[in-house]
Amino acid sequence: MALTVGTDTYISQADCTAYLESVYLSTDAKLVAWGTVTSGNKDVLLRKAAKIIDRQPLTGYKSNHTQAMAFPRITYTEGSPMDNTLFPSDEWYDPKTVPDAVKYAQCEIALELAQGTTPASERAELQKQGVKSFSLGKLSESYTGNANSLLSAEAKDLLKPYIGGGYRID
């Protein structure tokens, strides 16, 4: 089944590949891994990545209650430190398009998923299963915090403005 932008993905496979090729060297292991994945499997990875994004604790709410995916989102900006020409202070911001950062985060997550069973992904799988520490001979590792192991560092940075954090109590 082909991807449908706005229904099961934020970005097309071709646009995702173009983005990845623009930010990674052609010899980078991540990009090489992406290149070995079949087109059908890239669709699967992009769908999984979109679902991972949609399961995050996102700020605001859907722009249209009938939209299939979490973005675009309506958010409230109060005294926003952002550019006040784009986000005037103290008002609702209702974008009609998905931010590029969300699309690129989806690509970064799909890229991580494409790498398969690397030591980093094995650690992420252990954390996802709730493992706090393990030992093997003299080697031991401990995991702390509730960091979302499904998001790469790049994806976390890209999604930072859209992920809910603390809440103000008046």
C-alpha positions as CSV (number, residue, x, y, z in Angstrom):
1,M,0.0,0.0,0.0
2,A,1.4,3.3,-1.1
3,L,1.9,6.2,1.4
4,T,-0.7,9.0,1.4
5,V,0.6,12.3,2.7
6,G,-1.8,13.6,5.3
7,T,-3.3,10.2,6.0
8,D,-0.4,8.0,7.1
9,T,2.7,10.1,6.5
10,Y,3.8,13.7,6.8
11,I,6.3,13.5,3.9
12,S,6.6,11.5,0.7
13,Q,9.3,8.9,0.3
14,A,10.9,10.9,-2.4
15,D,11.0,14.1,-0.3
16,C,12.3,12.2,2.7
17,T,15.1,10.7,0.6
18,A,15.9,14.2,-0.8
19,Y,16.1,15.6,2.7
20,L,18.3,12.8,4.0
21,E,20.7,13.2,1.1
22,S,20.9,16.9,1.8
23,V,21.9,16.5,5.4
24,Y,24.1,13.3,5.4
25,L,27.2,12.5,3.6
26,S,26.8,9.8,0.9
27,T,29.2,7.6,2.9
28,D,27.3,8.0,6.3
29,A,26.3,4.6,7.6
30,K,22.8,5.9,8.3
31,L,22.3,7.0,4.7
32,V,23.9,3.8,3.3
33,A,21.4,1.8,5.5
34,W,18.5,3.8,4.1
35,G,19.7,3.2,0.6
36,T,19.6,-0.6,1.1
37,V,16.0,-0.6,2.2
38,T,13.4,-1.5,-0.5
39,S,10.8,1.1,-1.5
40,G,8.0,-0.9,0.1
41,N,9.9,-1.1,3.4
42,K,10.7,2.6,3.3
43,D,6.9,3.2,3.2
44,V,6.6,0.9,6.3
45,L,9.3,2.8,8.1
46,L,7.8,6.2,7.3
47,R,4.4,5.0,8.5
48,K,6.0,3.7,11.8
49,A,7.8,7.0,12.2
50,A,4.6,9.0,11.7
51,K,2.9,6.9,14.4
52,I,5.7,7.5,16.8
53,I,5.4,11.3,16.3
54,D,1.6,11.2,16.7
55,R,2.0,9.3,20.0
56,Q,4.2,12.0,21.6
57,P,2.7,14.4,24.2
58,L,2.1,17.2,21.7
59,T,1.1,20.8,22.6
60,G,-2.1,22.3,21.3
61,Y,-4.7,20.3,19.4
62,K,-5.5,19.2,15.8
63,S,-6.3,22.1,13.4
64,N,-9.3,20.1,12.2
65,H,-10.9,17.4,14.3
66,T,-11.4,15.2,11.2
67,Q,-7.8,15.1,10.2
68,A,-6.2,11.7,10.3
69,M,-2.9,12.8,11.8
70,A,-1.8,15.0,14.7
71,F,-0.4,17.8,12.6
72,P,-1.1,20.6,11.7
73,R,-1.9,21.7,15.3
74,I,-3.4,24.8,16.8
75,T,-1.3,26.2,19.7
76,Y,-1.6,29.1,22.0
77,T,1.4,31.5,22.2
78,E,1.6,33.6,25.3
79,G,4.3,36.2,25.2
80,S,6.2,34.0,22.8
81,P,9.9,34.6,22.6
82,M,9.7,33.5,19.0
83,D,9.5,36.0,16.1
84,N,6.4,38.1,16.9
85,T,5.7,38.7,13.3
86,L,5.0,35.0,12.8
87,F,3.7,34.3,16.3
88,P,2.2,37.5,17.8
89,S,2.0,37.4,21.6
90,D,-1.0,36.0,23.4
91,E,-3.1,34.5,20.6
92,W,-4.0,31.2,19.0
93,Y,-1.8,30.1,16.1
94,D,-3.5,27.9,13.5
95,P,-1.2,26.7,10.8
96,K,-2.7,25.1,7.7
97,T,0.4,23.1,6.9
98,V,2.6,20.6,8.6
99,P,5.9,22.3,9.8
100,D,9.0,21.2,7.9
101,A,10.6,20.2,11.3
102,V,7.9,17.6,11.8
103,K,8.4,16.2,8.3
104,Y,12.2,16.1,8.9
105,A,11.8,14.5,12.3
106,Q,9.7,11.7,10.6
107,C,12.6,11.1,8.2
108,E,15.1,11.0,11.1
109,I,13.0,8.5,13.0
110,A,12.6,6.3,9.8
111,L,16.3,6.5,9.2
112,E,17.0,5.3,12.8
113,L,14.5,2.4,12.2
114,A,16.2,1.5,8.9
115,Q,19.5,0.8,10.7
116,G,18.2,-2.4,12.1
117,T,19.9,-4.1,15.0
118,T,22.8,-1.7,15.9
119,P,24.0,-1.6,19.5
120,A,22.1,1.7,19.9
121,S,18.9,0.2,18.7
122,E,19.4,-2.9,21.0
123,R,19.8,-0.5,23.9
124,A,16.7,1.3,22.9
125,E,14.8,-2.0,22.7
126,L,15.9,-2.9,26.2
127,Q,14.8,0.5,27.5
128,K,11.5,0.1,25.7
129,Q,11.0,-3.2,27.5
130,G,11.6,-1.5,30.9
131,V,15.1,-2.8,31.6
132,K,16.9,-0.5,34.0
133,S,20.3,-2.1,34.0
134,F,22.1,-5.3,32.9
135,S,25.5,-6.9,33.5
136,L,27.6,-9.2,31.3
137,G,30.7,-10.3,33.1
138,K,32.5,-7.2,34.2
139,L,30.5,-5.0,31.9
140,S,27.4,-3.3,33.2
141,E,25.0,-0.7,31.9
142,S,22.3,1.3,33.7
143,Y,19.5,3.3,32.1
144,T,17.8,6.3,33.8
145,G,15.0,8.6,33.1
146,N,12.0,8.1,30.8
147,A,13.6,9.4,27.6
148,N,11.7,8.3,24.6
149,S,14.1,5.9,23.1
150,L,12.2,5.8,19.8
151,L,13.2,9.4,19.0
152,S,16.7,10.0,17.6
153,A,18.6,13.0,19.0
154,E,17.9,14.8,15.7
155,A,14.2,14.1,15.8
156,K,14.0,15.2,19.5
157,D,15.6,18.5,18.5
158,L,13.3,19.0,15.6
159,L,10.2,18.2,17.6
160,K,11.2,20.1,20.7
161,P,8.8,23.1,20.0
162,Y,5.9,20.7,19.6
163,I,6.4,18.3,22.5
164,G,4.5,19.2,25.7
165,G,6.6,19.9,28.8
166,G,5.6,21.4,32.1
167,Y,2.3,23.2,32.6
168,R,1.7,26.6,34.1
169,I,-0.7,26.6,37.1
170,D,-2.2,30.0,37.9
